[in-house]
Amino acid sequence: MPRCSDPQCGRWRPERPVLGLSQGFRLNGSWYCSRECLDAAARLTLGGTQFPVSPATGLPPLRLGVLLRHQRAIDGEQLQAALDEQRMSGLKLGAQLRSLGMASGESVLKALAVQNGVSYLSSLDLNRVRGGCPLPVATVRALGLVPFDFDPFERRVSVAITAPLSRAAVRAMATLTQWTVEPFLVDDAVWSVALASYRPVESPDGQPWSAAVSSVRQLADHVAALAVDGQPVTMRHAAFDSRTWVRLESGRETRDVVVTPDGGIPWPVQPTAH
Ligand SMILES: [Zn+2]
């Protein structure tokens, strides 16, 4: 006869369901006797969350101004003028060059793509973001990655992303979906239109995929909602940009919960923020 997996509790599980008594909850292969013990388990799972640190690269990335000069998009005088103007305006260099009419949006995008080591797209056919990928809209919005050209057989997806590029979000998507994720840098305006046009397709397993953005406090509510009637639930998570994307899967539903640290409850473990 197994016991509740909460180390503080350890209550025995009844052999047969007792009428009028909760059957408890199954999370990640363990049984918990009560909602309180389930809440503690959900918190503990997130407790070990390590926030990814930007990988150290051997060489510092080439500066945007240097790249633009190398690409002959601007000359030295223009760069100096933009840098002088930038001190007053506080704009990013790319935006400053564009506002002075010194560089086109495409040349800035191209240089940013080289700087980040990714491909870029100057436009995106909106039919490519509609009805291909099963990720819920709220997940897409939270990650800041707009999927397109999803291939369920090869398990590959391309995503539209803006600068500064969040590698942590790309990694989180690859981790929780087990898809190969290829980022394409796009202009902020192209990204906004793509996000607004994004429509998910029915999931490959025919079960609904939903998403919510939540606090740590509310995460356990989502776990409990999926764990009703003895339904086993698996919970996996990946951290990105000081948020945690939690994927809950039961036999009936897949639910994404993007958890943001809330003011009410301290984050379980002090995140290593960078
Ligand atoms: Zn218990």
Residues whose N, C-alpha, C, O or C-beta is under 5 A from the ligand:
A	BS01	ZN	C4 D6 C9 G10 R11 Y32 C33 S34 C37
